[in-house]
Amino acid sequence: MSIHDAIVVGGGLVGAALAYGLQRRGLSTLMLDEGDIAYRAARGNFGLIWVQSKGIDFPPYAQWTWKSAQSWSDLSAEIKEITGGDIGYRRPGGADICIDAGEFEAKRKEMRRLQSHAPHFEYEMLDRKEMAKLLPGLGPDVAGGCYSPADGHVNPLLLLRGLHQCLRAKGGRIETGARVTAIECRDSAFAVDTAGARFHGARLVIAAGLGTAELAAMVGLNVPVRPVRGQILVTERLRPFLPLPLSRVRQTAEGSVQLGDSREDAGYDEGTTAPVMNQIAARAVRLFPLLSRARVVRAWGSLRVMAPDGYPIYAQSEQYPGALAAVCHSGVTLAAAHVLHLAKSVAEGGLPEALAPMSAARFAHA
């Protein structure tokens, strides 16, 4: 019987980042990936690497996000060196556009709160005239907005593929179509069952998105997560007009424009609805009137992995210390932190102290 140093359950952005991170640390790592039948958040992701909205009232999350954003250039370069491919990482800064004075003032207050516990975070509140210099073509309803040089974007599908490629290139193993049905702890090692096989590992990381709650319970962990649907519209390819990503509008390298930022409690329904799509389109046209002439060629719904308070959960089992769980809805933004920092701590046997406030213990008395 062969025993892997680590088994990672979940082949999405969080699981793939941790699996690759462990393999690059020298641990023989097996990643069990249910495949495309899983609720894969990465395939519906907007692709933002975003700092200015994360942890406004929760300093540990703000600091973790900042650390990841600062590490992203290293991760992008490493993936390119190993795979030869460009995953589309760019960091021109990012902006959140405010339609009226009320939105502008609310954003200003949020940024002040964020900077109060993250003094290294840089931002500028720009009035309409200043924002128009940065983003020509703004609509007359725009009051201004916030620009931060900390933000950027990436192609999330290329990122996911790149992480899988890096894991394999470093000698890691991926089992696809491997839905986990049972987990047992035997003699300080874990036996993980799928429909067709049993695998053994000295460490276990459960990073299976919306499937994490059920699997984590098998190792004594309470990881409450729920689906929150987001809908995205995609236009035809347009001439370049957005020099940087926005929180609700992003132009891809190919020229198409993604529009989004909805949040719905819709269970596991990944569909789209006309009212929400109309709201998304209407706001986008108010931001950039030129979009009124663009054809929408695709639309989809996708499920975020959300904890009750919206923050990541990093949990280590007290009953089985070699077992951990990791879930978040910021799999793109936090990918660099997961590969370069979190995996190091997991390889050494635990979670970093800085992530203690994001443990599942915060829900113990909820």
Secondary structure, DSSP 8 states (H G I E B T S, - for coil): ---EEEEEE--SHHHHHHHHHHHHTT--EEEEE--TTS--GGGG---EE--TTSSTT-HHHHHHHHHHHHHHHHHHHHHHHHH------B-S-EEEEESSHHHHHHHHHHHHHHHHH-TT---EEEEHHHHHHHSTT--TT--EEEEETT-EE--HHHHHHHHHHHHHHTT-EEEES--EEEEEEETTEEEEEESS-EEEEEEEEE--GGGHHHHHHTTT-----EEEEEEEEEE-------SS-BSSEEE-TTS-EEE----B--TT-----HHHHHHHHHHHHHH-GGGGG--EEEEEEEEEEE-TTSS-EEEE-SSSTTEEEEE-S-TTTTHHHIIIIIHHHHHTTS--GGGGGGSGGGGTT-
